[in-house]
């Protein structure tokens, strides 16, 4: 299992009671493979032009464990736009949509 925080180093879980070293290594390898696949899917979701801007921004938020800031001039907006392959206007439109009352 990976850490929910993107910058915390990975440390494998302890062996289960009675688990052989071979089983433990197999389990840890499978978990690492799942983590790599999950990251690949998150990146694909961020970059997919088939996804709406809101979905791409949510994928960015999930991948980095951050929220879209409310400040329309926040410097991270340029980064989000670049990583998600969106225009700055599309990112700001999502900010406005989220700020609007339901």
Secondary structure, DSSP 8 states (H G I E B T S, - for coil): ---SSTTS--------TT--HHHHHHHHHHHHHHHHHHHHHHHHHHH-TTS-HHHHHHHHHHHHT----S-TT-THHHHHHHHTT--HHHHHHHHHHHHS--
